[in-house]
């Protein structure tokens, strides 16, 4: 009796097909074929973002100031073949103030992801979390991640660190494992910002999610 065929999952213009019995992971086959580096990941076109980011982003193009480096695909730390890239656009607003919260025990905050990274529209008080370190520590991608309000402690810390990144365009990139079965199943997450008047984007989050 033959085993059932693995179920596929389609995201935008790409279909993920889980490996069947005896099939080799494409990344491993690529290396065994004599390649030193994995191929550049392809951007999935027409992809929905992970559910957490619904209503917060739109698909990015190579012309996006904050996503220039993301479109090179180098952020995909596992060498998976596909990625998706989005620009933050909330209620038509594309420029944001960005801040992060760190803990006192974080030895070198400039070299690591914040406990929480958030943005807000100019002139507004409400911070919107776009990354939490707990997501990375859970190792489950963004599966089951729900929106929760900023705590008073987080708000105070964000306010203290605010002011350094203002009038920024913000972009986010996701890498997907080859056996992804939902839009929330991401293996890497990177956030870059482009400050007004500066040509080179700045990476503020680089997180292995699985």
Number of C-alpha atoms within 10 A of each C-alpha: 3 4 7 7 11 12 12 13 16 14 18 15 10 15 15 18 16 18 16 13 9 6 9 11 13 14 18 11 12 15 12 10 9 8 12 9 10 15 14 16 19 16 24 18 16 13 19 18 23 18 16 15 15 10 12 17 20 19 19 23 15 13 9 18 23 28 28 19 18 27 22 14 24 12 23 25 15 16 18 21 20 20 26 28 27 25 24 24 19 15 10 8 13 15 22 24 22 28 25 26 23 21 11 8 7 13 10 10 15 10 11 15 22 20 17 22 23 23 24 19 21 13 8 9 10 13 20 18 18 19 21 18 17 11 20 20 13 12 14 17 25 23 17 12 14 8 12 8 11 16 9 9 9 19 19 13 17 22 14 12 15 17 12 10 18 20 19 23 25 29 27 25 26 28 29 27 19 18 17 19 19 16 20 21 21 25 25 24 26 22 26 25 26 24 22 13 8 10 11 15 21 16 20 20 21 20 24 21 22 19
